Amino acid sequence: MKIRGLNLNNADLADHLASDHGLTKIAAKKIIDDLLKAIADATARGEEVSLNGFGKFKLQARPARTGRNPATGASIAIAASNKLSFAPAKALKDALNATKSAKASK
């Protein structure tokens, strides 16, 4: 899979999906948008989304805490929040590290 540029966005993914699977770019973009919305909706409900060979997305609660303003040094209250975490699957980690080790051995 060869995709141009260093930064990949939804349009680049849609172009690739459309060309590889004979779809229109509009249909490919809709598929990508629907997939991302399904992941966001499921994690917002507290569900874990597991994509075999890729990884897991899950919601993590961050408790309220006290921080410091770096400019003034004053203490500030940081509200509790939720964040989306991603844990790559072993297959993805292996693929990423195989690429690095192959480049290093050249």
ROTI-954032 format. One line per 5 residues: number of its first residue (from 1); for each residue x, y, z of N, C-alpha, C, O, CB. Coordinates in Angstrom, 3 decimals, padded with zeros to 6 digits, always signed. Atoms other than C-alpha are relative to their C-alpha. Glycine has a CB too. Layout:
<pts>
NUM	X Y Z X Y Z X Y Z X Y Z X Y Z  ...
</pts>
This chain:
<pts>
1	+000.845 -001.170 +000.000 +000.000 +000.000 +000.000 +000.890 +001.232 +000.000 +001.669 +001.441 +000.929 -000.961 -000.002 +001.213  -000.781 -001.231 +000.109 +001.558 +003.254 -001.120 -000.954 +001.175 +000.020 -001.798 +001.320 -000.864 +000.870 +000.013 -001.294  +000.826 -001.198 -000.128 -000.086 +006.461 +000.038 +000.939 +001.186 +000.095 +001.938 +001.145 +000.814 -000.954 -000.076 +001.247  -000.890 -001.155 +000.076 +001.418 +009.861 -000.672 +000.077 +000.763 +001.318 -000.849 +000.732 +002.129 -000.457 +000.931 -001.099  -000.142 -000.919 -001.120 +002.757 +012.225 +001.959 +000.297 -000.672 +001.323 +000.172 -001.888 +001.468 -001.227 +000.802 +000.135
6	-000.312 +000.493 -001.328 +003.758 +011.873 +005.564 -001.207 +000.038 +000.918 -001.278 -000.727 +001.880 +001.122 +000.801 +000.597  +001.202 -000.125 -000.816 +000.406 +012.910 +007.015 -001.176 -000.552 -000.781 -001.461 -000.109 -001.893 -000.253 +001.477 +000.412  +001.115 +000.663 +000.646 -002.560 +010.732 +006.173 -001.295 +000.556 +000.566 -001.436 +000.679 +001.783 +000.076 -001.532 +000.187  +001.276 -000.504 -000.483 -006.080 +012.130 +006.354 -001.144 -000.835 -000.587 -000.913 -001.778 -001.343 -000.169 +001.497 -000.363  +001.168 +000.764 +000.455 -009.622 +010.892 +005.669 -000.093 -000.036 -001.523 -000.443 -001.070 -002.092 -001.283 +000.597 +000.583
11	+000.082 -000.046 +001.463 -009.493 +012.002 +002.022 +001.011 -000.957 -000.626 +000.695 -001.635 -001.604 +000.238 +001.435 -000.511  -001.013 +000.933 +000.511 -006.250 +010.051 +001.441 -000.451 -001.447 +000.178 -000.290 -002.271 -000.722 +001.346 +000.223 +000.712  +000.514 +001.351 -000.235 -007.780 +006.952 +003.019 -001.133 -000.330 -000.966 -001.201 -001.439 -001.496 -000.484 -000.145 +001.449  +001.120 +000.214 +000.920 -010.916 +007.367 +000.910 +000.505 -000.235 -001.422 -000.006 -001.109 -002.122 -000.961 +001.205 +000.030  -000.582 +000.199 +001.335 -008.838 +007.698 -002.279 +000.568 -001.404 -000.144 +000.350 -002.077 -001.151 +001.100 +001.040 -000.270
16	-000.612 +001.335 +000.029 -006.929 +004.530 -001.434 -001.074 -001.088 -000.019 -001.004 -002.026 -000.812 +000.932 -000.195 +001.217  +001.088 +000.980 -000.078 -010.072 +002.594 -000.506 -000.767 -000.052 -001.316 -001.098 -001.135 -001.799 -000.957 +000.342 +001.160  +000.739 -000.064 +001.262 -011.860 +003.761 -003.663 +000.776 -000.681 -001.124 +000.202 -001.460 -001.885 -000.298 +001.459 -000.373  -000.781 +000.576 +001.092 -009.007 +002.790 -005.993 +000.218 -001.499 +000.166 +000.228 -002.231 -000.823 +001.335 +000.698 -000.103  -000.239 +001.434 -000.232 -008.376 -000.610 -004.369 -001.255 -000.857 -000.099 -001.166 -002.053 -000.377 +000.616 -000.194 +001.354
21	+001.225 +000.803 -000.058 -012.019 -001.674 -004.187 -001.064 +000.416 -001.012 -002.210 -000.024 -000.922 -000.581 +000.076 +001.375  +000.924 -000.384 +001.057 -013.638 -000.036 -007.212 -001.201 +000.793 +000.497 -002.298 +000.670 -000.049 -000.475 -001.219 -000.711  +001.068 -000.833 -000.541 -015.707 +002.396 -005.149 +000.153 +001.427 -000.501 +001.214 +001.821 -000.984 +000.003 -000.034 +001.541  -000.147 -001.430 +000.241 -016.473 +006.013 -005.770 +000.656 +000.608 +001.236 +000.603 +000.035 +002.325 -001.388 +000.681 -000.310  -000.632 -000.662 -001.153 -014.571 +008.439 -003.557 -001.048 +000.397 +001.035 -000.777 +000.374 +002.236 +000.794 +001.246 -000.455
26	+001.073 -000.378 -000.923 -017.886 +009.577 -002.061 -000.422 -001.197 +000.838 -000.617 -001.066 +002.047 -001.211 +000.564 -000.771  +000.383 +001.208 -000.727 -018.836 +005.997 -001.124 +001.095 -000.410 +000.990 +000.805 -000.814 +002.116 -000.287 -001.149 -000.985  -001.119 +000.357 -000.877 -015.373 +005.339 +000.314 +000.060 +000.940 +001.202 +000.299 +000.500 +002.326 +001.334 +000.043 -000.778  -000.019 -000.964 -001.107 -015.512 +008.546 +002.381 -001.130 -000.286 +000.975 -000.941 -000.157 +002.184 -000.110 +001.442 -000.530  +001.130 +000.334 -000.870 -018.942 +007.541 +003.731 +000.334 -001.210 +000.861 +000.004 -001.231 +002.047 -001.269 -000.273 -000.834
31	-000.397 +001.194 -000.761 -017.566 +004.138 +004.782 +000.958 +000.392 +001.127 +000.794 -000.046 +002.266 +000.667 -001.054 -000.935  -000.971 -000.428 -001.019 -014.651 +005.774 +006.611 -000.685 +000.813 +001.084 -000.440 +000.596 +002.271 +001.135 +000.823 -000.638  +000.724 -000.823 -000.975 -016.916 +008.346 +008.276 -000.885 -000.866 +000.899 -000.941 -000.651 +002.110 -000.856 +001.060 -000.722  +000.868 +000.893 -000.779 -019.359 +005.608 +009.362 +000.816 -000.851 +000.973 +000.399 -001.067 +002.110 -000.814 -000.909 -000.937  -000.868 +000.805 -000.866 -016.524 +003.474 +010.760 +000.481 +000.824 +001.191 +000.425 +000.362 +002.331 +001.207 -000.541 -000.795
36	-000.491 -000.852 -001.087 -015.086 +006.352 +012.780 -001.121 +000.398 +000.954 -000.908 +000.473 +002.165 +000.662 +001.252 -000.569  +001.147 -000.333 -000.848 -018.546 +007.339 +014.044 -000.389 -001.189 +000.868 -000.726 -001.012 +002.038 -001.197 +000.444 -000.858  +000.329 +001.201 -000.776 -019.222 +003.744 +015.136 +000.994 -000.191 +001.145 +000.598 -000.551 +002.254 -000.009 -001.248 -000.910  -001.019 +000.108 -001.055 -015.939 +003.681 +017.079 -000.247 +001.066 +001.067 -000.204 +000.765 +002.260 +001.436 +000.146 -000.594  +000.248 -001.090 -000.953 -016.689 +007.069 +018.688 -001.248 -000.260 +000.829 -001.232 -000.065 +002.044 -000.137 +001.333 -000.738
41	+001.253 +000.257 -000.722 -020.275 +006.113 +019.601 +000.166 -001.133 +001.010 -000.293 -001.022 +002.147 -001.126 -000.341 -000.987  -000.183 +001.148 -000.893 -019.278 +002.753 +021.099 +000.874 +000.372 +001.194 +000.551 +000.014 +002.326 +000.624 -001.181 -000.762  -000.878 -000.358 -001.119 -016.438 +004.186 +023.180 -000.666 +001.024 +000.911 -000.436 +001.012 +002.120 +001.337 +000.549 -000.521  +000.729 -000.973 -000.824 -018.653 +007.070 +024.356 -000.969 -000.708 +000.945 -001.253 -000.206 +002.033 -000.766 +000.998 -000.893  +000.885 +000.802 -000.865 -021.011 +004.404 +025.758 +000.802 -000.849 +000.989 +000.219 -001.574 +001.796 -000.902 -000.911 -000.857
46	-000.841 +000.761 -000.916 -018.048 +002.878 +027.607 +000.386 -001.373 -000.526 +000.995 -002.162 +000.197 -000.697 -000.154 +001.307  -000.348 +001.291 +000.591 -017.657 -000.081 +025.248 +001.432 +000.031 -000.519 +001.934 +001.079 -000.923 -000.978 -000.361 -001.138  -001.330 +000.131 +000.574 -014.250 -001.334 +024.169 -000.155 -000.465 -001.437 -000.915 -001.395 -001.708 +000.885 -000.987 +000.823  +000.049 +000.380 +001.413 -013.745 -001.547 +020.397 +001.312 -000.697 -000.335 +002.387 -000.105 -000.246 -000.238 +001.251 -000.932  -001.175 +000.799 +000.302 -011.365 -004.306 +019.374 +000.006 -000.357 -001.482 -000.931 -000.983 -001.978 +000.039 -001.275 +000.871
51	-000.165 +000.311 +001.417 -010.141 -004.575 +015.772 +001.166 -000.986 -000.121 +002.324 -000.621 +000.083 +000.255 +001.307 -000.856  -001.013 +001.052 +000.057 -008.281 -007.852 +015.264 +001.174 +000.404 -000.893 +000.985 +000.863 -002.019 -000.620 -001.303 -000.508  -001.205 -000.310 +000.740 -004.703 -007.316 +014.147 +000.358 +001.475 -000.008 +001.424 +001.845 -000.499 -000.143 -000.471 -001.388  -000.270 -001.438 -000.018 -004.949 -003.547 +014.695 +000.137 +000.519 +001.411 +001.170 +001.094 +001.756 -001.099 +000.756 -000.720  -000.099 -000.452 -001.375 -005.743 -002.765 +018.320 -001.349 +000.228 +000.633 -002.391 -000.104 +000.067 +000.800 +001.252 +000.071
56	+001.213 -000.246 -000.783 -008.265 -001.708 +020.947 -000.119 +001.481 +000.330 +000.854 +002.140 +000.695 +000.004 -000.839 +001.295  +000.336 -001.352 -000.425 -009.941 +001.625 +021.561 -000.868 -000.123 +001.243 -001.795 -000.933 +001.271 -000.731 +000.806 -001.138  +000.867 +000.003 -001.171 -011.390 +002.287 +024.995 +000.040 +001.350 +000.693 +000.988 +002.125 +000.557 +000.408 -001.109 +000.972  +000.152 -001.244 -000.731 -012.574 +005.133 +027.172 +000.686 -000.128 +001.352 +000.529 -001.137 +002.040 -001.492 +000.364 +000.170  -000.641 -000.017 -001.305 -010.493 +006.034 +030.207 -000.403 +001.280 +000.727 -000.356 +002.373 +000.164 +001.548 -000.104 -000.134
61	+000.369 -001.149 -000.827 -011.660 +008.304 +033.014 +001.259 +000.599 +000.619 +002.100 -000.121 +001.158 -001.016 -000.412 +001.107  -001.106 -000.714 -000.634 -009.175 +010.913 +034.186 -000.584 +000.772 +001.173 -001.468 +001.605 +000.977 +000.741 +000.960 -001.014  +000.557 -000.680 -001.169 -009.847 +012.110 +037.729 +000.410 +001.475 +000.048 +001.377 +001.892 -000.589 +000.448 -000.707 +001.280  -000.350 -001.405 -000.222 -009.840 +015.752 +038.760 +001.332 +000.051 +000.743 +001.642 -000.827 +001.548 -001.123 +000.751 +000.804  -001.309 -000.103 -000.651 -006.432 +016.931 +039.875 +000.427 +001.455 +000.065 -000.185 +002.327 -000.553 +001.060 -000.841 -000.750
66	-000.553 -001.342 -000.114 -004.397 +019.975 +040.809 +001.240 +000.078 -000.871 +002.095 -000.806 -000.831 +000.330 +000.356 +001.481  -001.167 -000.216 +000.846 -001.897 +021.331 +038.305 +000.610 +001.355 +000.301 +000.164 +002.060 +001.207 -000.373 -000.105 -001.489  -000.670 -001.290 -000.174 +000.383 +024.331 +038.032 +000.021 +000.750 -001.317 +000.292 +000.177 -002.372 +001.436 -000.190 +000.534  -000.124 -000.862 +001.162 +000.237 +027.236 +035.630 +001.496 +000.199 -000.239 +002.174 +000.739 +000.635 -000.753 +001.379 +000.207  -001.445 -000.101 +000.205 +003.723 +027.121 +034.036 +000.503 +001.445 -000.059 +001.665 +001.710 +000.248 +000.379 -000.714 -001.273
71	-000.428 -001.397 +000.096 +003.799 +030.879 +033.496 +000.099 +000.663 +001.368 +001.032 +001.422 +001.628 -000.961 +000.782 -000.880  +000.036 -000.696 -001.294 +002.884 +031.947 +037.044 +000.362 -000.899 +001.174 +000.719 -000.402 +002.242 -001.371 +000.582 +000.229  -000.268 +000.917 -001.095 +003.430 +028.832 +039.133 -001.186 -000.195 +000.923 -001.101 -000.951 +001.891 +001.162 +000.485 +000.788  +001.197 +000.109 -000.843 -000.063 +029.205 +040.611 -000.667 -001.353 -000.196 -000.639 -001.926 -001.285 -000.996 +001.132 -000.317  +000.740 +001.257 +000.072 -002.069 +026.098 +041.420 -001.320 +000.225 -000.727 -001.978 +001.248 -000.539 -000.249 -000.578 +001.416
76	+001.279 -000.069 +000.703 -005.045 +025.426 +039.158 -000.707 -001.350 +000.130 -000.069 -002.399 +000.217 +000.204 +000.383 -001.504  +000.790 +001.227 -000.076 -007.850 +022.903 +039.375 -000.255 -000.490 -001.422 -000.733 +000.262 -002.271 -001.350 +000.233 +000.767  +000.249 +000.611 +001.298 -008.029 +020.536 +036.403 -001.184 -000.942 +000.174 -001.128 -001.871 +000.979 +001.274 -000.759 -000.545  +001.240 +000.773 -000.136 -011.509 +019.056 +035.971 +000.196 -001.442 -000.465 +001.082 -001.739 -001.267 -001.133 +000.661 -000.802  +000.005 +001.389 +000.444 -012.158 +015.345 +035.581 -000.435 -000.036 -001.466 -001.226 +000.798 -001.909 -000.944 -000.878 +000.892
81	+000.355 +000.109 +001.413 -012.433 +014.242 +031.968 +000.153 -001.445 -000.454 +000.693 -002.287 +000.264 +000.877 +000.939 -000.867  -000.175 +001.309 +000.622 -012.585 +011.224 +029.701 +000.961 +000.147 -001.156 +001.021 +001.198 -001.795 -001.356 -000.592 -000.477  -000.877 -000.008 +001.165 -009.993 +010.327 +027.109 -000.121 -001.335 -000.704 -000.463 -002.347 -000.092 +001.474 +000.285 +000.401  +000.020 +001.209 +000.801 -009.854 +007.793 +024.327 +001.421 -000.536 -000.053 +002.354 +000.184 -000.408 -000.568 +000.267 -001.433  -001.330 +000.589 +000.075 -006.947 +005.401 +024.554 +000.015 -001.067 -001.083 -001.016 -001.653 -001.414 +000.422 -000.596 +001.365
86	-000.189 +001.011 +001.027 -005.579 +003.085 +021.908 +001.168 -000.877 +000.406 +002.245 -000.380 +000.734 +000.240 +000.644 -001.395  -001.067 +000.961 -000.274 -003.560 -000.060 +022.565 +000.186 -000.831 -001.261 -000.721 -001.569 -001.643 -000.334 -000.910 +001.249  -000.201 +000.750 +001.235 -002.022 -001.541 +019.414 +000.054 -001.507 +000.256 +000.514 -001.956 +001.306 +001.281 +000.458 -000.686  -000.049 +001.461 -000.083 -002.394 -005.275 +018.780 +001.433 -000.471 -000.222 +002.256 +000.250 -000.786 -000.959 -000.651 -001.039  -001.342 +000.565 +000.162 +000.661 -007.509 +018.839 +000.397 -000.044 -001.469 +001.545 +000.243 -001.808 +000.068 -001.408 +000.607
91	-000.306 +000.074 +001.435 +000.433 -007.983 +015.065 +000.428 +001.368 -000.540 +001.349 +001.451 -001.352 -001.224 -000.520 -000.785  -000.367 -001.344 +000.438 +000.570 -004.208 +014.529 +001.366 +000.389 +000.554 +002.198 +000.931 -000.173 -001.062 +001.019 +000.438  -001.310 -000.308 -000.598 +003.481 -003.784 +016.962 +001.111 -000.746 -000.723 +002.164 -000.179 -001.017 +000.013 -000.362 +001.500  -001.006 +000.801 +000.707 +005.357 -006.610 +015.246 +000.277 +000.561 -001.391 +001.429 +000.630 -001.818 -000.460 -001.459 -000.108  -000.170 -000.568 +001.340 +004.745 -005.079 +011.807 +000.787 +001.307 +000.051 +001.640 +001.549 -000.803 -001.367 +000.235 -000.658
96	-000.723 -001.266 -000.126 +005.977 -001.667 +012.972 +001.464 -000.227 +000.337 +002.341 +000.448 -000.202 -000.647 +000.876 +001.065  -001.376 +000.269 -000.406 +009.080 -003.100 +014.595 +000.762 -000.781 -001.048 +001.984 -000.656 -001.124 +000.021 -000.750 +001.304  -000.667 +000.728 +001.089 +009.843 -005.407 +011.651 +000.494 +001.000 -001.037 +001.572 +000.819 -001.604 -000.962 -001.044 -000.656  -000.397 -001.025 +000.945 +009.969 -002.339 +009.415 +001.246 +000.728 +000.500 +002.165 +000.999 -000.273 -001.148 +000.991 -000.230  -001.154 -000.690 -000.574 +012.396 -000.610 +011.770 +001.249 -000.881 -000.044 +002.332 -000.419 -000.405 -000.296 +000.421 +001.444
101	-001.172 +000.883 -000.022 +014.654 -003.650 +012.121 +000.501 -000.306 -001.407 +001.701 -000.498 -001.602 -000.334 -001.302 +000.723  -000.414 +000.229 +001.384 +014.668 -004.233 +008.342 +000.809 +001.195 -000.508 +001.799 +001.017 -001.216 -001.233 -000.248 -000.907  -000.736 -001.196 +000.413 +015.790 -000.613 +007.783 +001.357 +000.062 +000.690 +002.346 +000.476 +000.085 -000.811 +001.268 +000.312  -001.240 -000.065 -000.760 +018.435 -000.897 +010.497 +001.038 -001.000 -000.522 +002.239 -000.744 -000.430 -000.280 -000.260 +001.477  -000.923 +001.017 +000.449 +019.945 -004.052 +008.979 +000.573 +000.300 -001.378 +001.510 -000.369 -001.813 -000.681 -001.332 -000.010
106	-000.505 -000.351 +001.342 +020.468 -002.388 +005.552 +001.294 +000.716 +000.064 +001.850 +001.080 -000.972 -000.987 +000.843 -000.742
</pts>
